[in-house]
């Protein structure tokens, strides 16, 4: 029996919950020649929404659809490498003339592209093979401009480019995108303050260059219908109170709800409804499964960072840790020391900031630390 609650990837509309308005808006914006800045906290479902839009008949067949994740990239060379790899991986499944056109234009990459016995291209470049990122980037945008179909390029975790060591990467990309009349971009990002600055500050190159779409949690009613339906289709049942409890625990965050539903479905038995206590059991199962990872994480933190992380876990989701009250309550040293630890934890993507309030990004880590 296939578990209907996906925690990775996309498997069609039957396994995709709601987002009807967002799907319609994003698809329409791209279809009508607009770039879109898609923003939300991590694991709210941005990538799933992009894949769902890419599966819509309005875009399928009439466009080339590319999705590239640059979260792990550290430089312009790495960005260029991932863009080239993402484009070829999609084109190789198309007719020969589609990928031949890309290979003909991408001269700087040609030596790293090999062909199998059936004449299909394979990406065999190493990162170091991108000797001149600007030359390769120029070739990639030349391809996008001259492709035989309009192109849509979704760049996941777009704010990552602000950390590159090269100067003026934003301005460089903005110039290329502005001159490209055959491609539209989705700039997807989870660090809302950085994304907000990039697209709303008059001093930044991407100012007013894209429509903005912010993802909020899927409504509880929609989740109730979606979860109940999938349980019942497989002869299982789940209490509405359990769904509401789970929704509240994870503040409607898509991936965490999917993960716990996946666990509950695996635990379910015909004729025995899933209840609130089963949600707690599922959370315990997942946290226990991650315990070694979390212990390893803690060994890599300084003592001050560990102390602050534990304090955050025991003080709720929205706190101001540099306040005198917080520092006294948890016996921390000073506001400046707390700020240094906060900055380090933010760089490691362990803690996030929302309008001056800080919280632990990973809900399962948060629950694990609460029991310490």
C-alpha positions in Angstrom: 0.0 0.0 0.0 1.5 3.3 -1.1 1.7 6.0 1.6 -0.2 9.0 0.2 1.6 11.6 2.4 4.7 12.6 0.6 7.7 14.1 2.4 9.8 14.6 -0.7 9.1 15.2 -4.4 5.9 15.6 -6.2 3.6 12.8 -7.4 0.6 14.6 -9.0 -2.4 16.6 -7.9 -4.0 13.8 -5.9 -1.2 14.0 -3.4 -1.0 17.8 -3.3 -3.1 19.6 -0.7 -5.0 22.7 -1.6 -3.0 25.8 -2.8 -5.6 26.4 -5.5 -5.4 30.2 -5.3 -1.6 30.2 -5.2 -1.4 27.7 -8.1 -3.7 29.8 -10.2 -1.9 33.0 -9.5 1.6 31.7 -10.0 0.7 29.8 -13.2 -1.1 32.9 -14.6 1.7 35.2 -13.7 4.3 33.1 -15.5 2.0 32.4 -18.5 1.5 36.2 -18.9 5.2 37.0 -18.9 5.8 38.0 -15.3 8.7 37.1 -13.0 7.6 36.1 -9.5 9.3 36.4 -6.1 7.9 33.5 -4.0 8.5 33.9 -0.3 7.8 31.9 2.8 9.5 30.2 5.7 11.3 27.0 4.8 9.2 23.8 4.5 6.0 25.7 3.9 5.8 24.1 0.5 7.4 26.5 -2.0 9.1 23.9 -4.1 6.0 21.6 -4.1 4.0 24.6 -5.4 6.5 25.2 -8.2 6.4 21.5 -9.2 2.6 21.6 -9.0 2.5 24.6 -11.3 5.0 23.0 -13.7 2.5 20.1 -13.9 -0.3 22.3 -15.1 -1.5 21.8 -18.7 -1.2 25.6 -19.3 2.6 25.3 -18.9 3.3 21.7 -19.8 4.3 21.2 -23.5 4.2 24.9 -24.3 7.3 25.8 -22.2 10.6 24.4 -21.1 10.4 24.2 -17.3 13.6 24.3 -15.2 14.0 24.1 -11.5 17.4 24.6 -9.9 18.1 24.5 -6.1 21.1 26.8 -5.2 20.8 26.4 -1.4 24.2 24.7 -1.2 26.0 26.9 -3.6 28.8 29.2 -2.4 29.8 31.2 -5.5 28.9 32.4 -9.0 30.7 29.4 -10.4 28.6 27.0 -8.4 25.4 28.8 -9.4 26.4 28.6 -13.1 27.2 24.9 -12.7 23.8 24.1 -11.1 22.0 26.1 -13.8 23.7 24.3 -16.6 23.2 20.9 -15.0 19.5 21.6 -14.4 18.9 22.7 -18.0 20.6 19.7 -19.5 18.8 17.2 -17.2 15.4 18.5 -18.4 16.4 18.8 -22.1 17.8 15.3 -22.4 14.3 13.9 -22.0 13.1 16.1 -24.9 13.6 15.6 -28.6 17.1 15.7 -29.9 17.0 19.2 -31.4 16.2 20.7 -27.9 19.4 19.5 -26.2 21.5 19.8 -29.3 20.8 23.5 -29.4 21.9 23.9 -25.8 25.1 22.0 -26.3 26.0 23.9 -29.5 25.6 27.2 -27.6 27.3 26.1 -24.3 30.8 25.8 -25.8 32.5 26.2 -22.4 30.7 23.2 -21.1 30.9 21.0 -24.2 34.0 19.0 -23.2 32.3 17.8 -20.0 29.2 16.6 -21.7 29.5 13.0 -22.9 27.1 10.7 -24.8 25.9 7.2 -24.1 25.5 4.3 -26.6 22.1 5.7 -27.6 23.4 9.2 -28.3 21.9 10.6 -25.1 23.9 13.4 -23.4 25.3 13.1 -19.8 26.5 15.8 -17.5 30.0 14.7 -16.5 31.4 18.1 -15.5 33.1 18.6 -12.2 32.6 22.0 -10.5 36.2 22.9 -11.3 35.4 22.6 -15.0 33.6 25.9 -14.9 36.7 27.9 -15.6 35.0 31.2 -16.5 31.5 31.5 -14.8 30.6 34.7 -16.6 31.3 33.2 -20.0 29.2 30.1 -19.1 26.5 32.3 -17.7 26.5 34.3 -20.9 26.1 31.0 -22.9 23.2 29.8 -20.7 21.3 33.1 -21.1 22.0 33.0 -24.9 20.4 29.5 -24.9 17.4 30.8 -22.9 16.9 33.7 -25.3 17.0 31.5 -28.4 15.3 28.3 -27.2 12.5 27.1 -29.5 9.9 27.4 -26.6 9.5 30.0 -23.9 11.5 29.0 -20.8 10.5 29.2 -17.1 13.4 29.0 -14.6 12.6 28.6 -10.9 15.6 29.3 -8.7 15.1 27.8 -5.2 16.7 29.6 -2.2 17.5 32.6 -4.4 18.6 34.7 -1.5 21.8 32.5 -1.3 23.4 34.8 -4.0 23.7 37.5 -1.4 26.4 35.5 0.4 28.6 34.9 -2.7 32.1 36.4 -2.5 31.9 37.9 -5.9 30.8 41.5 -6.2 27.6 42.7 -7.9 26.1 39.2 -8.5 22.6 40.6 -8.1 23.3 43.3 -10.7 24.9 40.8 -13.1 21.9 38.5 -13.0 19.4 41.3 -13.2 21.1 42.5 -16.4 21.0 39.1 -18.0 17.4 38.5 -17.0 16.3 42.0 -18.2 17.7 41.3 -21.6 16.2 37.9 -21.9 12.8 38.1 -23.6 12.2 34.3 -23.8 12.4 33.3 -20.2 10.5 34.1 -17.0 11.8 33.4 -13.5 10.5 32.3 -10.2 12.8 33.6 -7.4 12.0 31.4 -4.5 13.3 32.2 -1.0 12.9 31.3 2.6 14.7 34.1 4.3 12.0 36.7 4.1 14.0 39.7 5.3 16.7 39.1 2.7 14.1 38.4 -0.1 12.1 41.4 1.0 15.2 43.7 0.8 16.2 42.3 -2.6 12.8 43.0 -4.3 11.5 46.0 -2.4 14.5 48.2 -1.7 15.0 50.9 -4.4 18.8 50.5 -3.9 18.8 46.9 -5.0 19.0 45.7 -8.7 15.9 43.5 -8.4 13.7 46.3 -7.1 10.2 46.0 -8.5 11.3 43.4 -11.1 8.9 40.7 -10.0 5.4 40.1 -8.7 5.4 39.0 -5.1 3.7 35.9 -3.7 3.9 35.0 0.0 2.9 31.5 1.1 0.9 31.2 4.3 -0.1 28.0 6.0 -2.7 25.9 4.2 -6.0 26.4 6.1 -6.9 23.7 8.7 -10.2 23.0 6.9 -8.4 22.1 3.7 -6.0 19.9 5.6 -8.8 18.2 7.4 -10.5 17.2 4.1 -7.2 16.2 2.5 -6.0 14.0 5.4 -9.4 12.4 6.2 -9.9 11.6 2.5 -6.6 9.8 2.1 -7.1 7.8 5.3 -10.6 6.8 4.3 -9.5 5.8 0.8 -7.2 3.2 2.5 -9.8 2.0 5.0 -8.3 3.9 7.9 -9.8 6.7 10.0 -8.4 9.7 11.9 -10.1 11.9 14.4 -10.6 15.6 13.5 -9.2 16.5 17.0 -5.9 14.7 16.0 -5.6 16.7 12.8 -6.3 20.0 14.7 -3.8 19.1 17.4 -1.1 18.2 14.8 -1.9 21.4 12.9 -1.5 23.6 16.0 1.7 21.8 17.0 3.4 22.6 13.8 1.7 25.9 13.1 0.4 24.7 9.8 3.9 24.2 8.4 3.4 21.9 5.4 6.4 19.5 5.5 6.0 18.7 9.2 2.3 18.0 8.8 3.1 15.7 5.9 5.8 14.0 7.8 3.6 13.2 10.8 0.7 12.1 8.6 3.2 9.8 6.8 4.1 8.3 10.2 0.5 8.1 11.4 -0.5 6.3 8.1 2.3 3.8 8.6 1.1 3.2 12.2 -2.6 3.0 11.3 -4.8 -0.1 11.6 -8.2 -0.7 10.1 -11.0 0.0 12.5 -8.9 1.8 15.0 -9.1 5.6 14.6 -5.9 7.7 14.9 -6.2 10.0 18.0 -4.3 12.8 19.6 -2.2 10.3 21.6 -1.1 8.8 18.3 0.1 12.2 17.0 2.3 12.4 20.1 3.6 8.9 19.5 4.4 9.8 15.9 6.3 12.9 16.9 8.3 10.8 19.4 9.1 8.3 16.7 10.4 10.9 14.4 12.4 12.8 17.1 13.9 9.5 18.2 14.9 8.7 14.7 16.7 12.0 14.5 18.3 11.9 17.9 21.8 10.9 16.7 21.8 13.8 14.2 20.7 16.3 16.9 23.3 15.1 19.4 26.0 15.5 16.7 24.7 19.0 16.1 25.0 19.9 19.7 28.6 18.7 19.9 29.5 21.2 17.1 28.1 24.2 19.0 29.9 26.4 21.5 28.7 26.2 25.1 27.1 29.6 24.8 25.3 28.6 21.7 24.0 25.4 23.3 22.8 27.3 26.4 21.0 29.8 24.2 19.4 27.1 22.1 18.1 25.3 25.2 16.8 28.6 26.5 14.9 29.2 23.2 13.4 25.7 23.4 12.1 26.3 26.9 10.6 29.7 26.2 8.1 29.3 23.4 8.2 30.1 19.7 8.3 33.9 19.6 10.8 35.5 22.0 13.2 38.4 22.2 16.4 36.7 23.5 18.4 39.9 23.9 15.8 41.4 26.4 16.9 41.8 30.0 14.1 39.6 31.2 15.1 36.7 29.0 18.8 37.0 29.9 18.1 37.0 33.6 15.6 34.1 33.4 18.1 31.8 31.7 21.3 33.1 33.4 22.9 34.3 30.2 25.8 36.7 30.2 24.9 39.8 28.2 22.8 41.1 25.3 26.0 41.4 23.1 27.0 37.8 23.9 23.5 36.6 23.1 23.5 38.5 19.8 26.8 36.9 18.8 25.4 33.4 19.5 22.2 34.3 17.7 24.1 35.3 14.6 26.1 32.1 14.7 22.9 30.0 15.1 21.2 31.9 12.2 24.2 31.3 9.9 23.9 27.6 10.7 20.1 27.8 9.8 19.2 26.5 13.3 17.5 29.7 14.5 15.4 32.0 12.3 14.2 35.6 12.9 10.7 36.9 12.1 10.2 40.6 12.8 12.7 40.6 15.7 11.3 37.4 17.2 13.6 34.4 17.2 12.7 30.7 17.2 14.2 27.3 16.4 13.5 26.6 12.8 13.3 22.7 13.0 10.2 21.8 15.0 11.5 18.3 15.7 14.7 19.8 17.1 12.6 22.1 19.2 10.6 19.2 20.6 13.8 17.2 21.3 15.4 20.2 23.1 12.3 20.8 25.2 12.9 17.4 26.9 16.5 18.3 27.8 
